[in-house]
Amino acid sequence: MTNRCRREAALLAVFLAQFEPAAEGLKPTVTRLTAREIDQWREDYAQALQWSAATRFSANDVVAIKEMRRRYGFTSAL
């Protein structure tokens, strides 16, 4: 289960990495997002990175990974 959770988290992190802020003077690649949505994506990215390196997962972690994957339109293999 640990490897599967890590794999699911790594896939989320890869997806969320595309939403990093634009460099100075460049236009952002994502439009029509609220500041809160952008903040949520950054928080989720940090959490997904932590999970991708974790050696143990609680039942709450598994539920949170499933919820995060659904939030971004992915099905979960967990």
Sequence and secondary structure as in RCSB ss.txt:
>XXXX:A:sequence
MTNRCRREAALLAVFLAQFEPAAEGLKPTVTRLTAREIDQWREDYAQALQWSAATRFSANDVVAIKEMRRRYGFT
SAL
>XXXX:A:secstr
 HHHHHHHHHHHHHHHHTT    TT   SS S  HHHHHHHHHHHHHHHHHHT S   HHHHHHHHHHHHHTT  
   
